[in-house]
Amino acid sequence: MFGIFYSFSGRNAYSVISGVVFMYSSVYIWSRILRYLEKQLTEPVVAAWFDDAEVVELTDNRLVLCSPSPFRREIIQNRAAEHVKSAMKELFDSNVELLVLGQDELEPFHEKKHKLAFLDFNPQFTFEKFVVGDSNRMAHAVAMAVANDPGASKQKNPFFIHGPSGLGKTHLLYAIATQVHKNNPDANIIYVSGEQFANELIFSIRDRKNAEFRQKYRSADLFLIDDIHFIAGKDSLQEEFFNTFNALYEENKQIVMAADRPPSEMAHLEERLRTRFEWGTLTEITPPDYLTRMVILQNNALEMGLELPQEVCTFIAENVTSDVRKLEGALNILHAVQELEKIPITMETASRALKNIKPDVKAKPSADLICTAVCRFYSIEDTVLRSTQKSKTVAEARQVAMYLMNTIGELTTPEIGRVLNRDHSTVIYGCRRIAGLLEDRNTGMQDNLRDIIADIKNHQ
């Protein structure tokens, strides 16, 4: 479990998980602890003990509360302390000391409290440790430019990085944050995932803390959000992010986003957000080429103290082609073999240790997956798609399914006919009709297929 650091500044809480700076609201952290205690002690008991208590500071080894009531302070210290510690251990794997202050003790406490220090990121997540190749050169160059002068260029704000998982998008986000802090230690840097942004919004609405939520995110000097595709299709979330984006952009604050696909392929993303995501610079990270994979393997092996023969390095680079994490995973296995068995790594030992590694092959979507995505887009049942119904919507959905099964699913027309209970000529007609619609931008078919294909990729 990674170490967690929280510190509250006013009503905001900062955390560091494995060296990554996050920013949570105090509402989110404290409400999770209270809900855990309610399950253990009942709601009336928790209300009686903590109704007037507020969090002053929360770190990985200390929780500081303030309660104006001497009676409640005594209860918290003598009866609730162990329960609170158990909650912190269960929720955050953190052992804390509990300190309860009175109102008159707050000012002296704050005077002694040092300003929150920016903790260094994992040393692997810097620009120096990022292996540059043809697959990521543009993304790396723009990231460095943004880090050295955030918000200065409208052409680079927002900066949007997209590509499959495991190729270094998050690495670049962390590297940007590290560099910005190095150049300006007082910069307010916020890193958040799309899912975390959604969860905090839910808590702020539930607890009527919308103003606090907005103030936190809209006060950022550098705002980095990972997995931004998570917000697509969620109306209230898109509305809040739209307003947050506008507030930051108008103040020339740097926005950096990462996703597994470009905005144009995000199903159900509002058009006003799609256009804003494309205002600045979009860069794609693709799977590393052979030479880049070799450099990654050699660099990591050197840092690990792993003696890696050239033939073993070549074997891994030729078979693991799609994901940097898999390359690192293969090295971790070999390092463990070397450490535990005290033997040098040879092609023989590598073949045995890495026997489960199989060459990466790009999987084609199944006919069922394509049909499911088409039905989801057109809001019809799968049984209807395969039925004899001939309404305009159903007919178009059926023809789209035929086209996609033929193009990205690589099924033959007879195979498609068997899936949809249609004859060979009907399938050919359906594929040709969709191909014709795609040639005319005004039909909207290009946009429809873009969203359906993105949905298919997301569920593969």
C-alpha positions as CSV (number, residue, x, y, z in Angstrom):
1,M,0.0,0.0,0.0
2,F,1.4,3.4,-0.9
3,G,2.0,6.0,1.8
4,I,-0.6,8.8,1.9
5,F,-0.1,12.4,3.0
6,Y,-3.0,14.7,3.7
7,S,-2.7,18.3,5.0
8,F,-5.6,20.7,5.2
9,S,-5.2,24.3,4.3
10,G,-8.4,26.1,5.2
11,R,-10.9,23.7,3.8
12,N,-8.7,22.0,1.3
13,A,-6.7,18.8,1.7
14,Y,-3.6,17.8,-0.2
15,S,-2.3,14.3,-0.5
16,V,0.7,12.5,-1.8
17,I,0.4,8.9,-2.9
18,S,3.8,7.4,-4.0
19,G,5.0,10.9,-4.6
20,V,2.1,12.0,-6.7
21,V,0.4,15.2,-5.6
22,F,-3.4,15.0,-5.4
23,M,-5.9,17.5,-3.9
24,Y,-9.0,16.4,-2.1
25,S,-11.6,18.4,-0.3
26,S,-11.8,18.0,3.5
27,V,-15.4,17.0,3.0
28,Y,-14.4,14.0,1.0
29,I,-11.8,12.7,3.5
30,W,-13.6,13.4,6.7
31,S,-17.0,12.2,5.4
32,R,-15.4,8.8,4.5
33,I,-14.0,8.5,8.0
34,L,-17.4,9.4,9.6
35,R,-19.3,7.0,7.4
36,Y,-17.0,4.2,8.4
37,L,-17.5,5.1,12.1
38,E,-21.3,5.2,11.7
39,K,-21.2,1.6,10.5
40,Q,-19.2,0.7,13.6
41,L,-20.8,2.9,16.2
42,T,-24.2,4.0,14.8
43,E,-25.1,7.4,13.5
44,P,-26.4,8.8,16.8
45,V,-23.2,8.0,18.6
46,V,-21.0,9.6,15.9
47,A,-23.2,12.7,15.8
48,A,-22.9,13.0,19.6
49,W,-19.2,12.8,19.5
50,F,-18.2,14.7,16.3
51,D,-21.0,17.1,15.5
52,D,-18.9,20.2,16.2
53,A,-15.5,18.7,15.3
54,E,-13.6,20.0,12.3
55,V,-10.4,18.7,10.7
56,V,-7.4,21.0,11.1
57,E,-4.7,18.7,9.7
58,L,-4.5,15.1,8.5
59,T,-1.2,13.5,7.6
60,D,-0.1,9.9,7.3
61,N,0.8,10.0,11.1
62,R,-1.4,12.6,12.7
63,L,-5.0,13.7,12.7
64,V,-5.7,17.1,14.3
65,L,-9.3,18.0,15.2
66,C,-10.8,21.1,16.7
67,S,-13.9,21.0,18.9
68,P,-15.1,24.1,20.9
69,S,-16.8,21.8,23.5
70,P,-14.5,20.7,26.3
71,F,-16.9,17.8,27.0
72,R,-16.7,16.5,23.5
73,R,-13.0,17.0,23.3
74,E,-12.7,14.7,26.3
75,I,-15.0,12.1,24.8
76,I,-13.1,12.1,21.5
77,Q,-9.7,11.8,23.2
78,N,-10.8,9.1,25.7
79,R,-13.5,7.1,23.9
80,A,-13.3,7.8,20.2
81,A,-9.5,7.9,19.6
82,E,-9.1,4.1,18.9
83,H,-12.1,4.0,16.6
84,V,-10.7,6.9,14.6
85,K,-7.4,5.2,14.3
86,S,-9.0,2.0,13.2
87,A,-10.9,4.0,10.5
88,M,-7.7,5.6,9.2
89,K,-6.0,2.2,9.2
90,E,-8.8,0.5,7.3
91,L,-9.5,3.3,4.8
92,F,-6.0,4.6,4.2
93,D,-3.6,2.1,5.7
94,S,-2.3,4.9,7.9
95,N,-1.4,4.8,11.6
96,V,-2.2,8.2,13.1
97,E,-1.8,10.1,16.3
98,L,-5.0,11.9,17.3
99,L,-4.8,15.5,18.6
100,V,-7.9,17.5,19.6
101,L,-7.6,21.2,20.0
102,G,-9.9,23.8,21.6
103,Q,-10.8,27.0,19.8
104,D,-8.2,29.0,21.7
105,E,-5.5,26.6,20.6
106,L,-6.0,27.0,16.9
107,E,-4.0,30.2,16.3
108,P,-0.9,29.0,18.2
109,F,-1.1,25.7,16.3
110,H,-1.2,27.4,12.9
111,E,1.7,29.7,13.8
112,K,3.8,26.6,14.4
113,K,2.6,24.7,11.4
114,H,5.0,24.9,8.4
115,K,3.7,25.4,5.0
116,L,3.0,22.2,3.1
117,A,6.0,21.0,1.2
118,F,5.8,19.6,-2.2
119,L,7.0,16.1,-2.0
120,D,9.1,14.8,-4.8
121,F,7.5,12.5,-7.3
122,N,8.6,8.9,-7.8
123,P,12.0,9.4,-9.4
124,Q,10.9,7.2,-12.3
125,F,8.4,9.9,-13.3
126,T,10.6,12.7,-14.5
127,F,11.6,14.0,-18.0
128,E,15.1,12.6,-17.5
129,K,13.7,9.1,-17.0
130,F,11.3,9.3,-19.9
131,V,12.6,7.3,-22.9
132,V,12.0,9.3,-26.1
133,G,11.3,7.6,-29.4
134,D,9.4,8.3,-32.6
135,S,6.2,7.1,-30.9
136,N,6.2,9.8,-28.2
137,R,8.7,12.5,-29.4
138,M,6.1,15.2,-30.0
139,A,4.3,14.6,-26.7
140,H,7.6,14.8,-24.8
141,A,8.6,18.0,-26.6
142,V,5.3,19.8,-25.9
143,A,5.2,18.5,-22.3
144,M,8.7,20.1,-21.7
145,A,7.6,23.3,-23.3
146,V,4.5,23.4,-21.1
147,A,6.4,22.6,-17.9
148,N,9.0,25.3,-18.5
149,D,6.4,28.0,-19.2
150,P,2.9,26.9,-18.2
151,G,0.0,28.9,-19.5
152,A,2.1,31.1,-21.6
153,S,1.1,29.8,-25.0
154,K,-2.5,29.6,-26.2
155,Q,-1.3,27.1,-28.8
156,K,-0.3,24.7,-26.0
157,N,-3.3,25.3,-23.7
158,P,-4.9,23.0,-23.1
159,F,-2.3,20.3,-23.8
160,F,-4.1,17.0,-24.5
161,I,-2.2,13.6,-24.6
162,H,-3.9,10.5,-25.8
163,G,-3.0,6.9,-26.4
164,P,-3.5,3.4,-25.1
165,S,-2.8,2.5,-21.4
166,G,0.7,1.9,-20.4
167,L,2.6,4.1,-22.8
168,G,3.7,7.0,-20.6
169,K,0.9,9.5,-20.5
170,T,0.7,9.6,-16.7
171,H,4.5,9.7,-16.6
172,L,4.5,12.9,-18.6
173,L,1.8,14.5,-16.4
174,Y,3.9,13.8,-13.3
175,A,7.0,15.1,-15.0
176,I,5.3,18.4,-15.9
177,A,4.2,18.8,-12.3
178,T,7.7,18.1,-11.0
179,Q,9.3,20.6,-13.4
180,V,6.7,23.3,-12.7
181,H,7.2,22.9,-8.9
182,K,11.0,23.0,-9.4
183,N,10.7,26.3,-11.3
184,N,8.0,27.8,-9.0
185,P,7.7,26.1,-5.6
186,D,4.7,28.3,-4.7
187,A,2.6,27.2,-7.8
188,N,-0.7,25.6,-6.9
189,I,-0.5,22.3,-8.7
190,I,-3.5,20.0,-8.8
191,Y,-3.5,16.5,-10.2
192,V,-6.7,14.4,-10.3
193,S,-8.2,11.5,-12.2
194,G,-11.5,11.8,-14.0
195,E,-13.1,9.4,-11.6
196,Q,-11.8,11.2,-8.6
197,F,-13.1,14.5,-9.9
198,A,-16.5,12.9,-10.3
199,N,-16.5,11.4,-6.8
200,E,-15.5,14.7,-5.2
201,L,-18.3,16.5,-7.1
202,I,-20.8,14.0,-5.9
203,F,-19.7,14.5,-2.3
204,S,-19.8,18.3,-2.6
205,I,-23.3,18.2,-4.0
206,R,-24.5,15.8,-1.3
207,D,-22.9,17.9,1.5
208,R,-23.8,21.3,-0.1
209,K,-20.1,22.2,-0.5
210,N,-20.3,23.2,-4.2
211,A,-18.5,26.5,-3.6
212,E,-15.6,24.8,-1.8
213,F,-15.3,22.3,-4.7
214,R,-15.2,25.0,-7.3
215,Q,-12.8,27.2,-5.4
216,K,-10.4,24.3,-5.0
217,Y,-10.2,23.4,-8.7
218,R,-10.5,26.9,-10.1
219,S,-7.6,28.3,-8.0
220,A,-5.1,26.0,-9.7
221,D,-2.1,27.4,-11.5
222,L,-1.5,24.0,-13.1
223,F,-4.4,21.6,-13.5
224,L,-3.6,18.1,-14.6
225,I,-6.4,15.6,-15.1
226,D,-5.8,12.0,-16.1
227,D,-8.4,9.7,-17.8
228,I,-10.5,12.7,-18.8
229,H,-12.6,10.3,-21.0
230,F,-14.3,9.2,-17.8
231,I,-16.5,12.4,-17.8
232,A,-18.1,11.7,-21.2
233,G,-21.8,10.9,-21.0
234,K,-22.2,12.3,-17.5
235,D,-24.2,15.5,-17.9
236,S,-23.6,17.2,-14.5
237,L,-20.0,16.2,-14.5
238,Q,-19.5,17.7,-18.0
239,E,-21.2,20.9,-16.9
240,E,-19.0,21.3,-13.9
241,F,-15.8,20.5,-15.9
242,F,-16.9,22.9,-18.6
243,N,-17.1,25.8,-16.1
244,T,-13.9,24.8,-14.4
245,F,-12.1,24.7,-17.8
246,N,-13.4,28.1,-18.7
247,A,-12.4,29.7,-15.4
248,L,-8.9,28.4,-15.6
249,Y,-8.5,29.1,-19.3
250,E,-9.6,32.7,-19.0
251,E,-7.0,33.2,-16.3
252,N,-4.3,31.7,-18.5
253,K,-3.8,28.8,-16.2
254,Q,-2.2,25.7,-17.7
255,I,-4.5,22.7,-18.3
256,V,-3.1,19.3,-19.2
257,M,-5.4,16.3,-19.9
258,A,-4.7,12.7,-20.7
259,A,-7.1,10.1,-22.2
260,D,-7.0,6.7,-23.9
261,R,-8.4,8.3,-27.1
262,P,-8.7,11.7,-28.8
263,P,-11.7,14.0,-28.1
264,S,-13.1,13.1,-31.6
265,E,-13.5,9.5,-30.5
266,M,-15.1,10.1,-27.1
267,A,-18.6,8.8,-27.3
268,H,-21.2,11.1,-25.8
269,L,-18.8,13.9,-25.0
270,E,-20.5,17.3,-25.4
271,E,-19.5,19.2,-28.5
272,R,-18.6,22.3,-26.5
273,L,-16.1,20.3,-24.5
274,R,-14.8,18.5,-27.6
275,T,-14.0,21.8,-29.2
276,R,-12.3,23.1,-26.1
277,F,-10.2,20.0,-25.7
278,E,-9.0,20.6,-29.3
279,W,-8.2,24.3,-28.8
280,G,-4.6,23.8,-27.9
281,T,-2.2,21.0,-28.8
282,L,-3.2,17.4,-29.2
283,T,-0.5,14.8,-29.2
284,E,-0.7,11.0,-29.5
285,I,1.5,8.4,-27.9
286,T,1.6,5.2,-29.8
287,P,3.2,1.8,-28.8
288,P,7.0,2.2,-28.8
289,D,9.0,1.0,-31.8
290,Y,11.6,-1.7,-31.6
291,L,14.6,0.6,-30.9
292,T,12.7,2.5,-28.2
293,R,11.7,-0.8,-26.5
294,M,15.3,-1.9,-26.5
295,V,16.4,1.4,-24.9
296,I,13.7,1.1,-22.2
297,L,14.7,-2.4,-21.4
298,Q,18.4,-1.6,-21.3
299,N,17.9,1.5,-19.1
300,N,15.6,-0.2,-16.7
301,A,17.8,-3.3,-16.4
302,L,20.8,-1.1,-15.6
303,E,18.9,0.8,-12.9
304,M,17.8,-2.5,-11.4
305,G,21.3,-4.0,-11.4
306,L,20.1,-6.7,-13.8
307,E,22.6,-8.2,-16.1
308,L,20.5,-8.6,-19.3
309,P,22.1,-10.4,-22.3
310,Q,21.5,-8.9,-25.6
311,E,19.6,-12.0,-26.9
312,V,17.2,-11.8,-23.9
313,C,16.6,-8.1,-24.4
314,T,15.9,-8.8,-28.1
315,F,13.5,-11.6,-27.2
316,I,11.4,-9.4,-24.9
317,A,11.5,-6.4,-27.3
318,E,10.3,-8.6,-30.2
319,N,7.4,-10.2,-28.2
320,V,6.2,-7.3,-26.0
321,T,5.2,-4.5,-28.4
322,S,2.2,-2.7,-27.1
323,D,2.7,-1.7,-23.5
324,V,5.7,-0.3,-21.6
325,R,4.3,-1.7,-18.4
326,K,4.6,-5.2,-19.8
327,L,8.2,-4.6,-20.6
328,E,8.9,-3.5,-17.1
329,G,6.9,-6.5,-15.8
330,A,9.1,-8.9,-17.7
331,L,12.2,-7.3,-16.2
332,N,10.8,-7.5,-12.7
333,I,10.3,-11.3,-13.3
334,L,13.9,-11.7,-14.4
335,H,15.2,-9.6,-11.6
336,A,13.3,-11.8,-9.1
337,V,14.8,-14.9,-10.7
338,Q,18.2,-13.5,-10.4
339,E,17.8,-12.4,-6.8
340,L,16.0,-15.6,-5.5
341,E,17.8,-18.3,-7.4
342,K,21.2,-16.5,-7.5
343,I,21.8,-17.5,-11.1
344,P,22.8,-15.4,-14.1
345,I,20.1,-14.6,-16.7
346,T,20.5,-16.6,-19.8
347,M,18.2,-17.2,-22.7
348,E,17.3,-20.6,-21.1
349,T,16.4,-19.1,-17.7
350,A,14.6,-16.2,-19.4
351,S,12.5,-18.6,-21.6
352,R,11.5,-20.5,-18.5
353,A,10.7,-17.4,-16.4
354,L,8.9,-15.7,-19.2
355,K,7.1,-18.7,-20.7
356,N,3.7,-17.0,-20.3
357,I,4.8,-14.0,-22.4
358,K,3.1,-14.3,-25.8
359,P,3.5,-12.0,-28.8
360,D,1.2,-9.0,-28.6
361,V,-1.5,-9.3,-31.3
362,K,-4.1,-6.7,-31.9
363,A,-7.4,-8.3,-31.2
364,K,-10.3,-7.9,-33.6
365,P,-13.6,-7.0,-32.0
366,S,-16.1,-9.9,-32.0
367,A,-19.4,-9.8,-33.8
368,D,-21.3,-9.8,-30.5
369,L,-19.2,-6.9,-29.2
370,I,-20.0,-4.9,-32.4
371,C,-23.7,-5.7,-32.2
372,T,-23.8,-4.7,-28.5
373,A,-22.2,-1.3,-29.2
374,V,-24.5,-0.6,-32.2
375,C,-27.5,-1.5,-30.1
376,R,-26.3,0.7,-27.3
377,F,-25.8,3.6,-29.7
378,Y,-29.2,3.2,-31.4
379,S,-31.0,2.3,-28.1
380,I,-32.5,-1.0,-29.4
381,E,-32.4,-4.5,-28.2
382,D,-30.0,-7.1,-29.7
383,T,-33.0,-9.3,-30.5
384,V,-34.5,-6.4,-32.6
385,L,-31.2,-5.9,-34.4
386,R,-31.3,-9.6,-35.5
387,S,-35.0,-9.6,-36.2
388,T,-37.0,-8.9,-39.3
389,Q,-38.1,-5.4,-38.2
390,K,-37.5,-2.9,-41.0
391,S,-38.1,0.5,-39.3
392,K,-35.7,3.2,-40.4
393,T,-33.7,3.2,-37.2
394,V,-33.4,-0.6,-37.0
395,A,-32.5,-0.9,-40.6
396,E,-29.7,1.7,-40.3
397,A,-28.4,0.1,-37.1
398,R,-28.4,-3.3,-38.8
399,Q,-26.4,-1.9,-41.8
400,V,-23.9,-0.2,-39.5
401,A,-23.4,-3.5,-37.7
402,M,-22.8,-5.2,-41.1
403,Y,-20.3,-2.5,-42.1
404,L,-18.3,-2.7,-38.9
405,M,-18.3,-6.5,-38.8
406,N,-16.8,-6.4,-42.3
407,T,-14.3,-3.5,-41.8
408,I,-13.0,-3.7,-38.2
409,G,-14.2,-7.2,-37.4
410,E,-12.9,-8.6,-40.7
411,L,-15.8,-11.0,-41.1
412,T,-16.8,-12.2,-44.6
413,T,-20.2,-11.4,-45.9
414,P,-21.5,-14.9,-45.4
415,E,-20.3,-14.9,-41.8
416,I,-22.0,-11.6,-41.2
417,G,-25.2,-13.0,-42.8
418,R,-25.2,-15.9,-40.3
419,V,-24.8,-13.5,-37.4
420,L,-27.7,-11.3,-38.4
421,N,-29.9,-13.9,-40.2
422,R,-29.5,-12.2,-43.6
423,D,-28.5,-13.4,-47.0
424,H,-25.3,-12.6,-48.8
425,S,-26.7,-9.9,-51.1
426,T,-28.4,-8.1,-48.2
427,V,-25.1,-7.8,-46.3
428,I,-23.3,-6.5,-49.4
429,Y,-26.1,-3.9,-49.9
430,G,-25.9,-2.8,-46.3
431,C,-22.1,-2.4,-46.3
432,R,-22.2,-0.4,-49.5
433,R,-25.0,1.9,-48.3
434,I,-23.0,2.8,-45.1
435,A,-19.9,3.3,-47.2
436,G,-21.9,5.7,-49.3
437,L,-23.2,7.6,-46.3
438,L,-19.7,8.0,-45.0
439,E,-18.6,9.8,-48.2
440,D,-21.1,12.6,-47.4
441,R,-20.2,14.5,-44.3
442,N,-23.7,16.0,-44.0
443,T,-25.3,12.6,-43.2
444,G,-23.7,12.5,-39.8
445,M,-22.6,8.9,-40.3
446,Q,-19.0,9.6,-39.8
447,D,-19.8,11.0,-36.3
448,N,-22.0,8.0,-35.5
449,L,-19.3,5.5,-36.4
450,R,-16.7,7.4,-34.6
451,D,-18.7,7.1,-31.3
452,I,-19.6,3.5,-31.9
453,I,-16.0,2.5,-32.6
454,A,-14.8,4.3,-29.6
455,D,-17.3,2.5,-27.5
456,I,-16.2,-0.8,-29.0
457,K,-12.5,-0.1,-28.2
458,N,-13.5,0.9,-24.6
459,H,-15.1,-2.5,-24.0
460,Q,-12.4,-4.6,-25.7
